[in-house]
Amino acid sequence: MQPELRLDGVGRRYGIRGPWVLRGVNLSVAPGALVRVEGTNGTGKSTLLRMLAGIDAPTEGRVTGRPRTAYVPERFPAALPFTAVSYLTHLGTVHGLSRRAAARAAGQWLERLGAAGYAATPLSRLSKGSSQKVAVAQALLAEPELLVLDEAWTGLDTDARAELERAVAERTEAGGAVVFVDHDPRRLADAPDAAYAVRDGTLHRRTAPAKAPAGPRVVVRVQGPPGAAPPADALRIAVSAEETRPGSCALTVVASHSDVLLRALLTARPPWHVVSVQAPEDHR
C-alpha cells in the first residue's frame, strides 16, 4: 500500500549560517490527495516542493513515508546530450521500466502532449514550450505514487495544459498523490482536497471555499442495467448525477476529468454504455 508522506517540524536553510527559507513545516499528503500550494515569489514554495520530491533534504525536522516520486521542476535543464525520446527512454529505465516499456511510454506521452513530432530532436534545440512537454512527460512515464509539479503548466500550449490536467486526474483517481504550484488561481480550482499558503517562512493551511462549478463542464449520458446505480468510481468523479429513467443517468463532470469518467464507466463490471457526451448548453 502506498505510504502517506509526512513532514514534521521541517525546516530548510542554505549554508550553516544562512537564513531560514522555511521552518516549522508540518504537512501530510495522503494517497489520492490533490494538494495546492500558494504563495508569492520568494516565499519558499519551490524549496518546499523540492523537499517533498526528495531533491533537497531538510535542515531540521523529519520526512517519513516516502512514496515513489516524480518531479517537474520550475526550470527544466534542456541543454542535455539527448534527443527527446532518448532522454525519456533513459529516465523510464531509471524509474524501473524495461527499455522497451520505457520507449513505449515515452512515445505515448509525447503523443498525448502534442510533441511526437519532436521525438528525435536534441533537447538543446527544442523551444521552451516543447522542453516543458518533455519535462512533464518524464514525470508521468512510470505512474508515480507522488507527482510534484512546480509551475508545470507554464509554457505549455492550450491542448497540453488540458492534457496535464487530465493526467493529474488520472493519477489521483489511480490512488497517486499530486502536489502542485501554479500562478493561475483558476488552475484545478474546484479539485484540490487541501490548499496551503507559504508565508512568513512556514506553511499555513488555507480554508478553501466549498467546491463550486468552475471551468468548462460536459454532460455524459449513460445507460446501464435496469435499476443499477452508476459505478462508485464514476460517481466520485462526477459533479452531479441525475437519473433520467431506470438504468439511464446524466452525469455532469469537469471537462478535464471527462476521460477519467469515461474510463471508469467503460471498465466497470458490467460496463455502462456511453450514449452521448454534450456541453451543458446542448444538454439543455
ZAVEXDO-873059 format. One record per residue (C-alpha): residue number from 1; x, y, z. Coordinates in Angstrom, 2 decimals, decimal comma, always signed. Example, Ala and Ser with C-alpha at 12.3 -4.5 7.8 and 13.67 -1.06 7.14 Angstrom:
# residues 2
ATOM     k        xx        yy        zz
ATOM     1    +12,30     -4,50     +7,80
ATOM     2    +13,67     -1,06     +7,14
//
This chain:
# residues 284
ATOM     k        xx        yy        zz
ATOM     1     +0,00     +0,00     +0,00
ATOM     2     +1,27     +3,48     -0,87
ATOM     3     +2,63     +5,31     +2,21
ATOM     4     +1,42     +8,68     +3,44
ATOM     5     +4,12    +11,32     +3,10
ATOM     6     +4,62    +13,34     +6,30
ATOM     7     +6,71    +16,41     +7,08
ATOM     8     +7,09    +17,02    +10,82
ATOM     9     +8,73    +20,22    +12,04
ATOM    10    +10,66    +20,54     +8,79
ATOM    11    +12,93    +23,49     +8,11
ATOM    12    +15,39    +24,34     +5,36
ATOM    13    +18,20    +26,83     +5,03
ATOM    14    +21,13    +27,01     +2,63
ATOM    15    +24,50    +27,07     +4,34
ATOM    16    +25,34    +26,59     +8,01
ATOM    17    +24,61    +30,21     +8,88
ATOM    18    +22,23    +31,06     +6,06
ATOM    19    +18,76    +32,49     +6,75
ATOM    20    +15,91    +30,04     +7,17
ATOM    21    +13,84    +29,73     +4,00
ATOM    22    +11,24    +27,55     +5,73
ATOM    23    +10,81    +26,43     +9,32
ATOM    24     +8,24    +24,52    +11,37
ATOM    25     +6,52    +22,96     +8,35
ATOM    26     +4,00    +20,21     +9,13
ATOM    27     +2,23    +18,52     +6,23
ATOM    28     +0,61    +15,18     +5,44
ATOM    29     -0,04    +14,07     +1,86
ATOM    30     -2,32    +11,03     +1,73
ATOM    31     -2,58     +8,64     -1,23
ATOM    32     -5,03    +10,02     -3,80
ATOM    33     -4,83    +13,59     -2,48
ATOM    34     -4,55    +16,67     -4,65
ATOM    35     -2,80    +19,47     -2,76
ATOM    36     -2,33    +23,05     -3,93
ATOM    37     +0,48    +25,23     -2,59
ATOM    38     +0,26    +29,02     -2,96
ATOM    39     +2,47    +31,96     -2,09
ATOM    40     +4,16    +35,00     -3,55
ATOM    41     +7,54    +34,76     -5,27
ATOM    42    +10,44    +34,10     -2,95
ATOM    43     +8,41    +32,71     -0,06
ATOM    44     +9,84    +29,19     -0,35
ATOM    45     +7,28    +27,31     -2,45
ATOM    46     +9,91    +25,73     -4,68
ATOM    47    +12,05    +24,83     -1,66
ATOM    48     +9,05    +23,05     -0,13
ATOM    49     +8,35    +21,15     -3,36
ATOM    50    +12,00    +20,12     -3,67
ATOM    51    +11,86    +18,65     -0,17
ATOM    52     +8,61    +16,85     -0,98
ATOM    53    +10,24    +15,44     -4,11
ATOM    54    +13,34    +14,35     -2,19
ATOM    55    +15,62    +16,66     -4,21
ATOM    56    +16,58    +18,68     -1,10
ATOM    57    +16,95    +17,26     +2,40
ATOM    58    +15,53    +19,24     +5,32
ATOM    59    +17,99    +21,05     +7,57
ATOM    60    +15,83    +20,11    +10,56
ATOM    61    +12,73    +18,04    +11,17
ATOM    62    +11,74    +14,70     +9,69
ATOM    63    +10,25    +13,41     +6,43
ATOM    64     +8,63     +9,95     +6,60
ATOM    65     +6,61     +7,65     +4,35
ATOM    66     +8,49     +8,47     +1,17
ATOM    67     +6,43     +7,28     -1,87
ATOM    68     +7,80     +6,70     -5,35
ATOM    69     +8,04    +10,29     -6,57
ATOM    70     +8,35    +12,21     -9,84
ATOM    71     +9,00    +15,93    -10,12
ATOM    72     +8,53    +18,63    -12,75
ATOM    73    +10,88    +21,50    -11,82
ATOM    74    +10,22    +25,17    -12,39
ATOM    75    +13,18    +25,23    -14,80
ATOM    76    +13,92    +22,18    -16,92
ATOM    77    +17,62    +21,64    -17,79
ATOM    78    +17,12    +21,44    -21,55
ATOM    79    +20,82    +21,52    -22,54
ATOM    80    +21,34    +17,79    -22,08
ATOM    81    +23,04    +15,49    -24,65
ATOM    82    +19,88    +13,58    -25,58
ATOM    83    +17,06    +13,68    -28,06
ATOM    84    +13,62    +13,99    -26,51
ATOM    85    +12,76    +10,30    -26,91
ATOM    86    +16,19     +9,01    -25,84
ATOM    87    +16,07    +11,18    -22,72
ATOM    88    +12,61     +9,93    -21,81
ATOM    89    +13,55     +6,32    -22,51
ATOM    90    +16,62     +6,67    -20,30
ATOM    91    +14,56     +8,22    -17,49
ATOM    92    +11,99     +5,45    -17,83
ATOM    93    +14,67     +2,82    -17,22
ATOM    94    +15,90     +4,83    -14,21
ATOM    95    +12,33     +4,65    -12,86
ATOM    96    +12,42     +0,85    -13,19
ATOM    97    +10,79     +0,25    -16,57
ATOM    98    +12,30     -2,11    -19,11
ATOM    99    +13,85     -0,32    -22,08
ATOM   100    +11,00     -1,46    -24,34
ATOM   101     +8,34     -0,31    -21,86
ATOM   102    +10,18     +2,98    -21,33
ATOM   103    +10,36     +3,65    -25,08
ATOM   104     +6,67     +2,84    -25,46
ATOM   105     +5,70     +5,12    -22,56
ATOM   106     +7,94     +7,88    -23,95
ATOM   107     +6,17     +7,73    -27,31
ATOM   108     +2,73     +7,68    -25,72
ATOM   109     +3,38    +10,75    -23,55
ATOM   110     +4,99    +12,72    -26,35
ATOM   111     +1,91    +11,94    -28,45
ATOM   112     -0,52    +12,92    -25,68
ATOM   113     +1,28    +16,21    -25,08
ATOM   114     +1,49    +17,07    -28,78
ATOM   115     +5,27    +16,67    -29,05
ATOM   116     +5,58    +13,45    -31,07
ATOM   117     +6,99    +15,42    -34,00
ATOM   118     +9,98    +16,43    -31,87
ATOM   119    +10,86    +12,94    -30,59
ATOM   120    +14,16    +12,82    -32,49
ATOM   121    +15,09    +16,46    -31,85
ATOM   122    +18,01    +17,18    -29,49
ATOM   123    +16,82    +18,73    -26,23
ATOM   124    +19,09    +21,73    -26,80
ATOM   125    +17,16    +22,60    -29,99
ATOM   126    +13,67    +22,44    -28,51
ATOM   127    +11,62    +25,55    -27,85
ATOM   128    +10,77    +26,38    -24,24
ATOM   129     +7,25    +25,01    -24,70
ATOM   130     +8,47    +21,76    -26,23
ATOM   131    +11,09    +21,38    -23,49
ATOM   132     +8,35    +21,79    -20,92
ATOM   133     +6,38    +18,99    -22,56
ATOM   134     +9,41    +16,72    -22,18
ATOM   135     +9,71    +17,77    -18,53
ATOM   136     +6,08    +16,81    -17,94
ATOM   137     +6,42    +13,55    -19,85
ATOM   138     +9,45    +12,39    -17,84
ATOM   139     +7,47    +12,77    -14,62
ATOM   140     +4,50    +10,76    -15,86
ATOM   141     +6,36     +7,88    -17,53
ATOM   142     +6,26     +5,39    -14,67
ATOM   143     +2,95     +6,32    -12,98
ATOM   144     +4,46     +7,81     -9,80
ATOM   145     +2,84     +7,46     -6,38
ATOM   146     +3,56    +11,16     -5,76
ATOM   147     +3,67    +13,74     -8,55
ATOM   148     +5,17    +17,12     -7,63
ATOM   149     +4,50    +19,95    -10,11
ATOM   150     +6,29    +23,30     -9,78
ATOM   151     +4,65    +25,68    -12,27
ATOM   152     +4,41    +22,73    -14,67
ATOM   153     +1,73    +24,37    -16,87
ATOM   154     +3,93    +27,40    -17,64
ATOM   155     +5,00    +27,42    -21,29
ATOM   156     +2,55    +24,73    -22,41
ATOM   157     +0,03    +25,37    -25,16
ATOM   158     -3,70    +25,10    -24,50
ATOM   159     -4,01    +21,45    -25,55
ATOM   160     -1,00    +20,37    -23,49
ATOM   161     -2,28    +22,24    -20,43
ATOM   162     -5,59    +20,39    -20,70
ATOM   163     -3,73    +17,10    -21,14
ATOM   164     -1,73    +17,72    -17,98
ATOM   165     -4,94    +18,39    -16,08
ATOM   166     -6,29    +15,07    -17,35
ATOM   167     -3,07    +13,36    -16,25
ATOM   168     -3,45    +14,85    -12,76
ATOM   169     -6,99    +13,49    -12,60
ATOM   170     -5,77    +10,07    -13,74
ATOM   171     -3,03     +9,99    -11,10
ATOM   172     -5,34    +10,87     -8,21
ATOM   173     -8,08     +8,51     -9,38
ATOM   174     -5,47     +5,74     -9,50
ATOM   175     -4,56     +6,47     -5,87
ATOM   176     -1,49     +8,61     -6,51
ATOM   177     -1,00    +11,94     -4,76
ATOM   178     -0,30    +15,24     -6,55
ATOM   179     +1,14    +18,42     -5,03
ATOM   180     +1,26    +21,44     -7,32
ATOM   181     +2,11    +25,12     -7,52
ATOM   182     +0,64    +27,24    -10,30
ATOM   183     +0,41    +31,00    -10,78
ATOM   184     -3,14    +30,77    -12,19
ATOM   185     -5,67    +30,66     -9,31
ATOM   186     -8,19    +29,04    -11,67
ATOM   187     -5,94    +26,01    -12,25
ATOM   188     -7,86    +22,97    -10,91
ATOM   189     -9,73    +25,44     -8,71
ATOM   190    -12,60    +23,08     -7,92
ATOM   191    -10,48    +19,96     -7,44
ATOM   192     -7,91    +20,21     -4,57
ATOM   193     -8,51    +18,29     -1,37
ATOM   194     -6,37    +20,83     +0,50
ATOM   195     -4,75    +24,18     -0,19
ATOM   196     -1,82    +25,71     +1,68
ATOM   197     -0,12    +29,10     +1,59
ATOM   198     +3,60    +29,63     +2,21
ATOM   199     +4,16    +32,87     +4,09
ATOM   200     +6,30    +34,19     +6,93
ATOM   201     +8,69    +31,28     +6,44
ATOM   202     +6,23    +28,49     +7,13
ATOM   203     +3,19    +26,68     +5,77
ATOM   204     -0,39    +27,65     +6,60
ATOM   205     -3,45    +25,63     +5,66
ATOM   206     -5,87    +27,80     +3,71
ATOM   207     -9,55    +27,44     +4,44
ATOM   208    -10,92    +26,76     +0,99
ATOM   209    -14,48    +27,67     +0,00
ATOM   210    -16,84    +24,85     -0,77
ATOM   211    -16,23    +23,38     -4,18
ATOM   212    -18,32    +25,18     -6,75
ATOM   213    -18,69    +24,91    -10,50
ATOM   214    -15,55    +26,19    -12,21
ATOM   215    -14,26    +25,71    -15,72
ATOM   216    -15,94    +24,02    -18,68
ATOM   217    -18,15    +21,02    -17,99
ATOM   218    -19,75    +18,28    -20,01
ATOM   219    -22,82    +16,10    -19,53
ATOM   220    -22,31    +12,39    -20,12
ATOM   221    -25,50    +10,37    -20,75
ATOM   222    -25,04     +6,71    -19,85
ATOM   223    -27,10     +3,52    -19,96
ATOM   224    -26,60     +0,57    -17,60
ATOM   225    -28,50     -2,42    -16,25
ATOM   226    -32,09     -1,52    -15,23
ATOM   227    -32,24     -0,44    -11,60
ATOM   228    -28,45     -0,31    -11,19
ATOM   229    -26,56     +2,72     -9,89
ATOM   230    -23,58     +4,05    -11,88
ATOM   231    -20,18     +2,75    -10,73
ATOM   232    -18,91     +4,28     -7,49
ATOM   233    -15,71     +5,46     -9,22
ATOM   234    -17,78     +7,37    -11,78
ATOM   235    -19,99     +8,98     -9,14
ATOM   236    -16,93    +10,12     -7,20
ATOM   237    -15,60    +11,93    -10,28
ATOM   238    -18,93    +13,47    -11,33
ATOM   239    -20,07    +16,87    -10,06
ATOM   240    -23,70    +15,73    -10,19
ATOM   241    -25,76    +12,73    -11,30
ATOM   242    -29,38    +12,71    -12,47
ATOM   243    -31,36     +9,56    -13,18
ATOM   244    -33,35    +10,19    -16,36
ATOM   245    -35,11     +6,80    -16,35
ATOM   246    -34,39     +3,38    -14,83
ATOM   247    -30,89     +2,35    -15,85
ATOM   248    -30,15     +5,72    -17,51
ATOM   249    -28,30     +8,63    -15,99
ATOM   250    -26,88    +12,05    -16,91
ATOM   251    -23,52    +12,72    -15,23
ATOM   252    -22,05    +16,23    -15,18
ATOM   253    -18,26    +16,35    -14,94
ATOM   254    -15,47    +18,93    -15,21
ATOM   255    -14,24    +18,68    -18,81
ATOM   256    -10,64    +17,93    -17,77
ATOM   257    -11,93    +14,85    -15,86
ATOM   258    -14,15    +13,51    -18,64
ATOM   259    -11,61    +10,97    -19,91
ATOM   260    -11,25     +9,52    -16,41
ATOM   261    -15,04     +9,34    -16,04
ATOM   262    -15,42     +7,55    -19,37
ATOM   263    -12,72     +5,05    -18,40
ATOM   264    -14,49     +4,34    -15,09
ATOM   265    -17,75     +3,69    -16,94
ATOM   266    -16,28     +1,50    -19,67
ATOM   267    -14,14     -0,62    -17,33
ATOM   268    -16,94     -1,23    -14,82
ATOM   269    -18,35     -4,74    -14,49
ATOM   270    -20,81     -4,84    -16,10
ATOM   271    -19,75     -1,89    -18,30
ATOM   272    -22,00     +1,11    -18,76
ATOM   273    -22,80     +2,27    -22,30
ATOM   274    -21,99     +5,91    -23,09
ATOM   275    -24,91     +7,31    -25,07
ATOM   276    -23,62    +10,85    -25,62
ATOM   277    -21,20    +13,50    -24,38
ATOM   278    -22,55    +17,04    -24,56
ATOM   279    -21,76    +20,56    -23,40
ATOM   280    -24,25    +21,73    -20,74
ATOM   281    -25,93    +24,18    -23,15
ATOM   282    -26,51    +21,33    -25,60
ATOM   283    -27,92    +19,24    -22,79
ATOM   284    -30,48    +21,92    -22,02
//
